[in-house]
Amino acid sequence: MSEAEAKARRQRPPAITLRMTAQERDEIKRRAHMAGLSVTRYVVESGLRGRPPKLRPALPPDPQERAALVRLMFELSKGLSNLNQLSRAMNAARRGGRGAPAVEAIESAAHEVGALVGRVRELL
């Protein structure tokens, strides 16, 4: 192979410059990584196919979403723990012939869990 041929093979194709915000750039990088592609290949395939390539697993949440989900999981865990404790107390009271926990406490815990489930739906 001649030197001119070798040089021609090493040359890169013409570049296209894209302007975007830092957040958009980071999101494109993240999606390209999740698709198992380079940023260039991801942008080319997205542009030529009219839709982005399929991503492998679900996209991980960004740091703010993750923090919100962690807080929500903690709150949901607390609410479910309260319901479990009330359920155990009610079952023990039935077996022992004692009075059951106050209905208001059960309704309050159920309402709390229902509200948390609603927040989860909003995030999804």
C-alpha positions in Angstrom: 0.0 0.0 0.0 1.4 3.4 -1.0 1.8 6.2 1.5 -1.0 8.2 -0.2 -3.4 5.2 0.1 -2.5 4.8 3.8 -3.1 8.5 4.4 -6.5 8.3 2.7 -7.5 5.4 4.8 -6.5 7.2 8.0 -8.5 10.4 7.2 -11.7 10.8 9.0 -14.9 11.7 7.2 -16.2 15.2 7.4 -17.5 16.3 10.9 -20.9 17.9 11.7 -21.0 20.2 14.8 -24.1 20.1 16.9 -25.1 22.8 19.4 -27.0 21.7 22.6 -27.1 22.4 26.3 -24.9 20.5 28.7 -27.9 18.6 29.9 -28.9 17.5 26.4 -25.3 16.4 25.7 -25.2 14.4 29.0 -28.5 12.8 28.2 -27.4 11.8 24.6 -24.1 10.4 26.1 -26.1 8.4 28.7 -28.5 7.0 26.1 -25.7 6.2 23.6 -24.0 4.2 26.4 -27.3 2.4 27.3 -27.7 1.5 23.6 -24.1 0.2 23.5 -23.2 2.8 20.8 -20.8 5.6 20.5 -22.3 9.1 20.7 -21.7 9.6 16.9 -23.3 6.2 16.0 -26.2 6.9 18.3 -26.9 10.4 16.7 -26.5 9.0 13.2 -28.9 6.1 13.7 -31.4 8.4 15.5 -31.3 10.9 12.6 -31.4 8.4 9.8 -34.0 6.1 11.3 -36.3 8.9 12.6 -36.2 7.3 16.1 -33.4 6.5 18.5 -32.0 2.9 18.7 -33.4 0.6 21.3 -31.8 0.9 24.6 -30.7 -2.3 26.4 -32.0 -2.0 30.0 -34.2 0.8 31.3 -32.4 4.1 31.6 -31.2 4.7 35.2 -32.8 7.6 36.9 -30.8 10.9 37.0 -29.4 11.8 40.5 -32.4 14.0 41.4 -34.9 11.3 40.4 -32.9 8.7 42.3 -32.9 10.8 45.4 -36.7 11.3 45.1 -37.2 7.6 44.6 -35.0 6.7 47.6 -37.0 9.1 49.8 -40.3 7.7 48.5 -39.2 4.1 49.1 -38.3 5.0 52.7 -41.6 6.6 53.3 -43.5 3.7 51.6 -41.5 1.3 53.7 -42.5 3.1 56.9 -46.2 3.2 55.8 -46.2 -0.5 55.0 -44.5 -1.3 58.3 -47.2 0.6 60.2 -49.9 -1.3 58.3 -48.1 -4.6 59.1 -47.9 -3.7 62.8 -51.6 -2.8 63.0 -52.5 -6.0 61.2 -50.5 -8.1 63.6 -52.0 -6.3 66.6 -55.5 -6.9 65.2 -54.8 -10.6 64.6 -53.3 -11.0 68.0 -56.3 -9.2 69.6 -58.7 -11.5 67.8 -56.9 -14.6 69.0 -56.6 -13.3 72.5 -60.2 -12.0 72.8 -59.0 -8.4 73.3 -60.2 -5.3 71.5 -58.7 -4.5 68.1 -56.6 -1.4 67.4 -58.6 1.7 66.7 -60.1 1.8 63.2 -58.8 5.4 62.9 -55.2 4.2 63.1 -55.8 1.6 60.4 -57.5 4.0 58.1 -54.8 6.6 58.7 -52.0 4.1 57.8 -54.0 2.9 54.7 -54.5 6.5 53.6 -50.8 7.2 54.0 -49.8 4.2 51.9 -52.4 5.1 49.3 -51.0 8.6 49.0 -47.5 7.2 48.6 -48.7 4.9 45.9 -50.1 7.9 44.1 -46.7 9.6 44.3 -45.1 6.6 42.8 -47.5 6.7 39.9 -46.7 10.3 39.3 -43.0 9.5 39.1 -43.6 6.7 36.7 
